[in-house]
Amino acid sequence: MRGKRAGSLGTAGCFSFQSSKVMTSGEGGCITTDIEELAELCWSLVNCGRTKTADWYEHELIGYNYRMTEFQAAVLKAQLRRLDAQIERRQRNFKVLLEEASSLDVLEVVEPPEGTTRFNGYIAPIRLDRSRTRVDKRRVVEALRAEGIPSSPGYTVPLHRHPGIASYVRSRLREGAVPADLPNAEAAVRDVFWLQHVVLLGTEEDVLDVVRALAKVDDEIENL
């Protein structure tokens, strides 16, 4: 995106390897940066506050035990070798999903942002057209699951309204620094759910099965 790879758009990039991700080691993640000082700080924070120049039991910071094990790294390395092929398959299948679902009335498959040349297909987001229905997206997800389609309601509260995050932001920023109303975030939480990335790893016929289920739910959505 914008001529840069994911993870290089800012000062640092964060990747999650939690169990639902396209590459997983069960839990954990990694941070990427090209700033040596920041890399050293991250290394220290995940290494119990140690530094590379001090002895093992010398701790210059309050850090944490977030070190990745060699076993986890080996699991990820094996997945990395097939990641490109899986991304290509998900992109092909997403294109099929986008084209075949274009005639739906209430459900709309959300395209990647303009300028995106490659995306990993982690989720296939679907938006409810609020001009045509007031149904709760969680009922739509339940209907899709009943058809055997893995799907998720995704976020049900916008991040700025999560109690923990709101409290954290208030403790570090001046009052009113974050607007009380963020209409785009609210609309996304209200209207968007998603299909999980495993749905896009099947065959084209599997994707057409998904489209048929979406069409069925789309037709019945007024009665949900």
Phi, psi and omega per residue, in radians:
M1 nan 2.359 -3.123
R2 0.975 0.557 3.102
G3 1.366 0.153 -3.119
K4 -2.227 2.693 3.082
R5 -1.425 2.713 3.044
A6 -0.994 2.382 -3.114
G7 1.684 -0.112 -3.123
S8 -2.158 0.248 -3.077
L9 -1.386 -0.361 -3.094
G10 -2.381 -2.780 -3.139
T11 -1.116 -0.652 3.125
A12 -2.547 2.671 3.074
G13 -2.123 2.521 -3.128
C14 -2.094 2.363 3.115
F15 -2.177 2.385 3.132
S16 -1.802 2.381 3.054
F17 -2.013 0.481 3.098
Q18 -1.111 2.889 -2.898
S19 -1.084 -0.355 -3.105
S20 -1.605 -0.038 -2.985
K21 -1.457 2.912 -3.092
V22 -1.184 -0.498 2.929
M23 -2.118 2.219 -3.049
T24 -2.374 2.475 2.961
S25 -2.070 0.375 -3.115
G26 1.646 -0.988 3.056
E27 -2.590 3.033 3.059
G28 1.750 -3.052 -3.120
G29 -3.090 -2.917 3.096
C30 -2.583 2.799 3.107
I31 -2.121 2.339 3.095
T32 -2.002 2.463 3.078
T33 -2.823 2.700 3.050
D34 -1.904 0.279 3.098
I35 -1.806 1.974 -3.021
E36 -1.032 -0.747 -3.125
E37 -1.077 -0.730 3.120
L38 -1.195 -0.672 3.102
A39 -1.071 -0.725 3.116
E40 -1.119 -0.710 3.130
L41 -1.113 -0.778 3.129
C42 -1.084 -0.758 3.122
W43 -1.010 -0.732 -3.132
S44 -1.176 -0.772 -3.083
L45 -1.103 -0.624 -3.139
V46 -1.522 -0.058 -3.093
N47 -2.042 0.697 3.060
C48 1.093 0.428 3.096
G49 1.432 0.157 3.118
R50 -1.297 2.887 2.981
T51 -2.163 2.801 -3.077
K52 -1.267 -0.257 -3.089
T53 -1.786 -0.109 -3.105
A54 -1.818 2.951 3.086
D55 -1.220 2.880 -3.029
W56 -1.000 -0.688 -3.076
Y57 -1.717 0.342 3.008
E58 -1.783 2.162 -3.057
H59 -2.129 1.965 -3.111
E60 -1.559 -0.289 3.120
L61 -2.296 2.872 2.911
I62 -1.430 1.890 -3.089
G63 -2.077 -2.910 -3.029
Y64 -2.421 2.828 3.116
N65 -1.688 1.386 -3.095
Y66 -1.987 0.405 -3.057
R67 -1.240 2.403 3.056
M68 -1.360 2.432 3.116
T69 -1.437 2.819 3.090
E70 -1.107 -0.611 3.119
F71 -1.097 -0.792 3.116
Q72 -1.079 -0.736 3.138
A73 -1.095 -0.676 3.123
A74 -1.146 -0.696 3.099
V75 -1.082 -0.761 -3.138
L76 -1.190 -0.691 -3.127
K77 -1.071 -0.698 3.108
A78 -1.121 -0.682 3.128
Q79 -1.232 -0.582 -3.124
L80 -1.063 -0.568 -3.122
R81 -1.162 -0.459 3.141
R82 -1.909 0.120 -3.078
L83 -1.104 -0.787 -3.104
D84 -1.037 -0.764 -3.140
A85 -1.120 -0.665 3.135
Q86 -1.226 -0.674 3.093
I87 -1.090 -0.769 3.124
E88 -1.063 -0.718 3.123
R89 -1.142 -0.772 3.137
R90 -1.114 -0.644 3.105
Q91 -1.138 -0.751 3.104
R92 -1.080 -0.804 -3.102
N93 -1.201 -0.586 3.089
F94 -1.141 -0.658 3.102
K95 -1.083 -0.728 3.084
V96 -1.086 -0.804 3.129
L97 -1.024 -0.789 -3.115
L98 -1.079 -0.781 -3.100
E99 -1.230 -0.806 -3.045
E100 -1.275 -0.434 -3.124
A101 -1.654 0.086 -3.055
S102 -1.159 -0.341 -3.101
S103 -1.607 0.023 3.130
L104 -1.152 2.633 -3.067
D105 -1.571 -0.801 -3.003
V106 -1.806 -0.516 -3.092
L107 -1.776 2.355 -3.122
E108 -2.272 2.147 3.040
V109 -1.268 2.214 -3.062
V110 -1.497 2.200 3.131
E111 -1.363 2.726 3.035
P112 -1.068 2.743 -3.140
P113 -1.006 2.615 3.098
E114 -0.996 2.388 -3.119
G115 1.680 -0.145 3.108
T116 -1.299 2.141 3.129
T117 -1.737 -0.371 -3.138
R118 -2.727 2.326 3.079
F119 -2.400 2.684 -2.991
N120 -1.478 -0.073 3.093
G121 1.178 0.546 -3.118
Y122 -1.019 -0.744 3.048
I123 -2.384 2.751 2.982
A124 -1.968 1.693 -3.080
P125 -1.292 2.458 -3.141
I126 -2.268 2.300 -3.071
R127 -1.878 2.425 3.004
L128 -1.487 2.309 3.102
D129 -1.399 1.851 -3.061
R130 -1.258 -0.172 3.059
S131 -1.384 -0.178 -3.061
R132 -2.106 -0.237 -3.134
T133 -2.706 2.692 3.047
R134 -2.023 0.190 -3.052
V135 -1.150 2.518 3.098
D136 -1.241 2.348 -3.088
K137 -1.061 -0.456 3.140
R138 -1.165 -0.517 3.070
R139 -1.243 -0.595 3.074
V140 -1.141 -0.764 3.116
V141 -1.063 -0.742 3.107
E142 -1.051 -0.718 -3.138
A143 -1.147 -0.716 3.112
L144 -1.156 -0.713 3.102
R145 -1.092 -0.620 3.093
A146 -1.123 -0.429 3.076
E147 -1.549 0.049 3.111
G148 1.496 0.305 -3.102
I149 -1.782 2.030 3.102
P150 -1.100 2.102 -3.114
S151 -2.599 2.864 -3.068
S152 -2.469 2.480 3.045
P153 -1.233 -0.224 -3.136
G154 1.171 -2.523 -3.114
Y155 -1.222 2.362 3.096
T156 -1.954 -0.143 3.052
V157 -2.415 2.292 3.094
P158 -1.115 2.637 -3.005
L159 -1.011 -0.650 -3.087
H160 -1.236 -0.155 3.094
R161 -1.845 -0.102 3.033
H162 -1.095 2.234 -3.066
P163 -0.965 -0.795 -3.108
G164 -1.115 -0.788 -3.127
I165 -1.210 -0.738 3.136
A166 -1.064 -0.734 3.129
S167 -1.135 -0.729 3.129
Y168 -1.085 -0.799 -3.125
V169 -1.129 -0.761 -3.131
R170 -1.084 -0.585 -3.099
S171 -1.281 -0.270 -3.047
R172 -2.075 -0.218 -3.136
L173 -2.161 2.776 3.105
R174 -1.136 2.706 -3.139
E175 -1.040 2.299 3.133
G176 1.513 0.048 3.141
A177 -1.129 -0.578 3.064
V178 -1.833 2.162 -3.124
P179 -1.005 2.517 3.121
A180 -1.194 -0.545 -3.122
D181 -2.064 2.128 3.051
L182 -2.136 1.527 -2.947
P183 -1.054 -0.619 -3.140
N184 -1.197 -0.717 3.089
A185 -1.123 -0.745 3.120
E186 -1.073 -0.743 -3.116
A187 -1.160 -0.691 3.141
A188 -1.108 -0.747 3.126
V189 -1.148 -0.672 -3.109
R190 -1.256 -0.664 -2.893
D191 -1.904 -0.309 -2.977
V192 -1.893 2.260 2.952
F193 -2.187 3.125 -3.103
W194 -2.592 2.724 2.979
L195 -1.591 2.453 -3.096
Q196 -1.350 2.753 -2.997
H197 -1.091 -0.421 3.131
V198 -1.092 -0.458 3.129
V199 -1.087 -0.525 -3.068
L200 -1.615 0.116 3.126
L201 -1.711 -0.013 -3.139
G202 -1.496 -2.811 3.116
T203 -1.498 3.012 3.074
E204 -1.084 -0.629 3.109
E205 -1.119 -0.635 3.065
D206 -1.066 -0.728 3.129
V207 -1.135 -0.673 3.105
L208 -1.141 -0.574 3.024
D209 -1.072 -0.717 3.095
V210 -1.080 -0.767 3.142
V211 -1.088 -0.720 3.120
R212 -1.093 -0.687 3.098
A213 -1.160 -0.733 3.091
L214 -1.065 -0.721 3.136
A215 -1.120 -0.683 3.124
K216 -1.125 -0.790 3.132
V217 -1.179 -0.671 3.122
D218 -1.039 -0.727 3.136
D219 -1.176 -0.595 -3.034
E220 -1.689 0.016 -2.937
I221 -1.094 -0.501 3.133
E222 -1.144 -0.395 -3.119
N223 -1.700 -0.018 -3.134
L224 -1.267 nan nan
